[in-house]
């Protein structure tokens, strides 16, 4: 496996795993693991997509990244929001339980993709 793939997965697991345990310690929320898992899965999917297509379709990589953001929004509106709206109120805790892993995965994903795209081809 490529060094950049291993590095991305390592950092993503460390950042989201650490955040999950801190988050779970502070706020016990029933669906917290699902929210972290969804963000982890979509971030891995987008990174793999860009990684696999970085040489063949370099001019479209930005669109693939944006498509990943669209996928995250679709996942939020189709899976997460109905869970939050079970009691007809989206609380601050529920919102932050989605937004924190979303931002962390977006940060790691963006940093790793920039590093990947700045690496010269061999």
Secondary structure, 3 states (H helix, E strand, C coil): CCHHHHHHHHHHHHHHHHHHHHHHHHCCCCCHHHHHHHHHHHHHHHHHHHHHHCCCCHHHHHHHHHHHHHHHHHHHHHHHHHHHHHHCCCCHHHHHHHHHHHHHHHHHHHHHHHHHHHCCCC
